Every structure is written in C-alpha cells, then in structure tokens.
Amino acid sequence: MFTKSRMLEGKKIALCICGSVAAIKAPDLARELMRNGAEVFAIMSPSAQKLISPTLLEWATGNPVITELTGKIEHVQLGGKGGVDLILIAPATANTIGKIAAGIDDTPVTSLATTAIGSGIPVMIAPVMHGSMYRHPLVSENLKKLSSLGIKIIPPEIVEDKAKFPDISVIVEEVLSALSRKDMTGISVLVTAGPTRSYMDSIRFLTNSSSGKMGYAFAYEASARGARVTLISGPTNLANPRGANIVPVGTTEEMLEAVDNALSKEKYDLFVMAAAPLDFAIVEKFDGKVPSTSELKLTLRPLPKIVDVARKKSKDLFIIGFKAEYNLTREELFSRAMSRLLESGMDLIVANDLSSPLTGFKADTDEVYILDKSGLVDHIPLSPKREVARRVLDLYLKRRGSNAVTSSHSS
C-alpha cells in the first residue's frame, strides 16, 4: 500500500485513540500512515470505544484492535523491547495526558505509554480538547513534563476556542521525521519551488501551472532527514514543510534576488532547483486594470537564469536542476536535458515529460530520468513525488560520500 512513499516501510506504529470526538479521524490517520509503508496497530481507551467501533479500526489497519489488557500482556508485546517502533497517541485527552504524566496505568493506552517510555520507544502525543482545558496550568505543566521526558508533543490547531486535531498530513510528517534516518544532519539545502508571475497590470499576470509539489517534496524529505532547509517558494497552496525556513516570492526577479541573498549570507551544500520560473518578463506593466475592450500587445524580455546566479556565487555548490518537457521521445528528452546540464554547470539534472496526467505539474506522482555529464544515471519509474525526492537525495548523498573519500585519499 505504498501510494505515498516507502519511508515507513518495515516500521510498526501503535496508534492509541482516546475519548475525544476527534477519534473519528483515527481510521484516516491509520490509512495515511499505511500509505507511507507503516504497519499500524490500534489501541483504544474505554472512552474511545464509546465513540468509534473497534471493528472499524480493525478494518482500517488490518490488525486486531487492543481494547483491554489480557494475559498476553499486550502493552509489553507492543511497548517492550522488540515491539513497535513508535507510539502515537492521537487524539490524546487531558485525562490521558495527566495519567501518563503521573505514571498512572489504568487503560490499555496509559499502560502502553508507560511501558514504551521505560523501554525507550519514541512516543508522540497530539493533545485534543476544549481551549479552556488546554489552557489549564496543570495541563500545560503535564505537557511540559512529558516533553522533558523526550515525548514529542504535536501542537493542536486552535480554532473556535478549541484545541483541535491537527491536519493528518502534519501528524504524518512528524512521524516521518521521527522515524527517518538522519543522514543529512549538518547539510544545508536550498530549494526553489513553484511558479513565478510577471504582471501585465495591477491584477493580471502571466504564469504557468506549476503546483510546487516536487520542490516541497524535496524540502519535506531533506528536513525529515536532518538537513537545514531554506525553501524559496513561488505562489502555491501547499503547507509549509516542517522546520524549513520559508522565503515567499512572486516574480522571477524576486526569486533570483532571494537565491542571490541566500547564497551571499550562508554557505549551502546543495541547491535543488525544482521551481518553474518564467523565463520572460513583461517589459511594460500598466497601472490599474487595463480595459479589455481593445487589442493589446505585450513585449517580453528574457530573464537571467537562476542557475547562472547560483554558480557564480559558489563553485563548490552541488546543483540539481530539472528539465520538464512535453510529449517528447525519450531520446529527445535526454538530448535536451543533457544540453541544459552541460551549458549550465549543474551536477545532476532530473528530466521528465509533463504530457501524462500522472506526471504533470499538478500530479502527485512522476516518472523521471536523472543524468550527469556522463549520461543517464538512474531511472525512477512512476512514483509519488516524495519517493522521487528520496531517491534523488540518496543519489546526492552517495556522490557526496564518494567525493569525501576521494578528497581524503588525495590529501
């Protein structure tokens, strides 16, 4: 069921559900974790079972649901050595949070949490309750106490004076980050994503249909693996990646300036140019709104290439670019990508064809070919964009490691 990524492949997650109305979101959360490769085991408090059927959780996870502790000592099986890889309590009520903080074990959820804490298994909690309860000094103190024990608290969304269940994508990203290998710790990554605009008048502009999904996938993936990420993003409707420094821009000129500023102020190891900036700008911008009653001609001027700005700033910067084409043969795609690679000074280029609905700008999947100066390096068949990002970053780390070994031998 790897429809999003294989990042959680081989991982076992205990999803604990407490007595909050947000329990109705547990099946969707379980399925989303499974779409990233995880095996999920549901554990329910007695109050949760009054709100949602254990049968539904069994259907969602494909595993029996633990509703009480028996002679099989389920809390030790899952929360002891050799058990699950992570305990996720979502939703977590003020009652359960207080019990865990006090070491009280009177439900399957609290007993599992205590066992996991004692075994060193990661525990994550998503508090969900009324705003007045969330603001209670003792609840705040309990959350701080749990945080001091190394338990990750996933902040709720405060809406209508309620501490509500976070967006499922936020919870999943926290899990992905917690269970990802941290092989990019200490690496600084600059990413561009999304489209840019060139304004004709105060409200109309030229742009393209880039969604920014590929660039954001790289930012999410690099951040989850421990990298320090700066994301320069054109206009998108995507949620900001966890932990990334976001620099919003609108035009290609603004993106050029943002890249120049970033590379001037800090040293980056990797630059991923996944944005689809306009190559041209409208020469004359009209004030206000141009009347639509007469014919209008626009003059466009070419804009500098972002890669040229980046390469002038740093000769050592590892640059990964993209070459998106439409309805070409594989040979034509390779030829154009290779020409772009050689003339730009990139280290790798990712080539793809946008003509299929499954590989277009707005799609969640893509099929790509990765080339370096010697030719084709790798082919990633149709995969979720997060998976594409993972594979490309794996290749970068392999190259980085080889260069480090070569430099060491040379010295």
Summary of the structure (lengths in Angstrom):
residues: 411
radius of gyration: 24.7
end to end distance: 47.5
largest distance: 82.6
contacts: 1388
relative contact order: 0.09
helix: 38%
strand: 25%
